Amino acid sequence: MVQIGRIKWFGGFNAKRGVENNYGFIERQGEEPDLYIHKSEVKCECSNLVAGKLVKFDLVFHPYNHREQAKNLELLKLSEDTDSNVLEACFEHQDPEIWQPIVNRYLSTLSANEITAKVIKKINSLKPKEQLIFIESLSPELLFSPELRNLRDSLPTDKHLQLCKKMLPADVNEKISQELREEIIGILDSASHNIDRELAESIRLFIPDHPYLKKELGRDYFNKLGIKYLYHMTHIYNLNSILENGLLSHNRAHQGEFIKTDISMQEAQYWRKRWHDYVPFYFNPRNTMLYKRLELQNLIVILGIEPMLILEEGTLFSDGNVAAGATKVYNDIAMLEQLPWQIIKASSWNYEDQERKESCKRIMCAEVLVPNRVNVQSILKIFCRSQTQRSAIQQLIPDGVNISVEVKGSLYF
């Protein structure tokens, strides 16, 4: 029976007898005492038998004293050994340093049913941390066999997704199998924490519309870009209607006569008419639209809106004022990083170069367009210009609606 162990010591000078020792001892995991090995049973250079070296040997019983001893001892070369008995002995060993290098080589020699039985038995023999090492040591081809699905499902979300990533095609235009798609969707459906961004991006190339990926990638983008709110400006006289009905698109608001005081630029509405079924928001409220309403700034309130609205179905965003011909409109969240944020977040467009000035004015009005309606729950904060205005707004907020009001003059001119 093939056994695996480590040399405890071998040879060396025996000062008591004045000769070189021709024997030594082998340490075996969980076995006492150490196993005796005589030079005559060594099948390799004795000089290689230094302390800690891995060795393989047959276990026999001495014919006279019936004690265990080693026979046919050789160095164990984990990267080269192909003997099925040796591989099995290594696989069943408890030391990861011994079984980890040969796992796939051994399992590939077995049938599907044998693999399942061996893997489950091995898992049950290991401690939790070693179980994870073992699972991660399995080749994706083995681990992704149907018989081991329960084993994959036991992995943490990121580890399971990393394995799924290895099974994805190199070509993003190539379709993945329905089984792999369903498995990934199942992982995402049950995910309870943020997953690594690079990993999420890789998965999203093949499953682009899963809400978890859209949400988590969006949150990552917002944090990275410093997007705390989207902004919508309106006259204070419109607040009662907004707090009761939510924010409505241009068409819905005007058809239902929900707008009491319209502060929009009427001359621009013709160029915006294709967007009149959307509720518009800005990334930067301190823009030319607000500047053109200087005389109304003490009556204008700025609503701070939940930025996750960008991820809603049908929502669009732009790199400038959508009424301008040069503006581009996007529906892919991955394009959010590509917007000219340094200009969008600028505090001024006052450049001597007229072309640059007009370009900055357009870009600073970059928008988010949400279809039809935004509910009251998406309003996180109401900003105003004075303490008097704040007090008046607080009186308008209905019971049960939790929206804070903040005086923030820096948002105004």
Secondary structure, 3 states (H helix, E strand, C coil): CEEEEEEEEECCEECCCCEECCEEEEECCCCCCCEEEEHHHECCCHHHCCCCCEEEEEEEECCCCCCEEEEEEEECCCCCCCCHHHHHHHHCCCCHHHHHHHHHHHHCCCCHHHHHHHHHHHHHHCCHHHHHHHHHHCCHHHHCCHHHHHHHHCCCHHHHHHHHHHCCCCCCCCCCCHHHHHHHHHHHHHCCCCCCHHHHHHHHCCCCCCHHHHHHHHHHHHHHHCCCCEEEEEEHHHHHHHHHHCEECHHHHHHCCCCCCCCCCHHHHHHHHHHCCEEEEECCCCCHHHHCCHHHCCCEEEEEECHHHHHCCCCEEECCCCCCCCCCEECCHHHHHHCCHHHHCCCCCCCCCHHHHHHHHHHCCCEEEEECEECHHHEEEEEECCHHHHHHHHHHCCCCCCCEEEECHHHCC
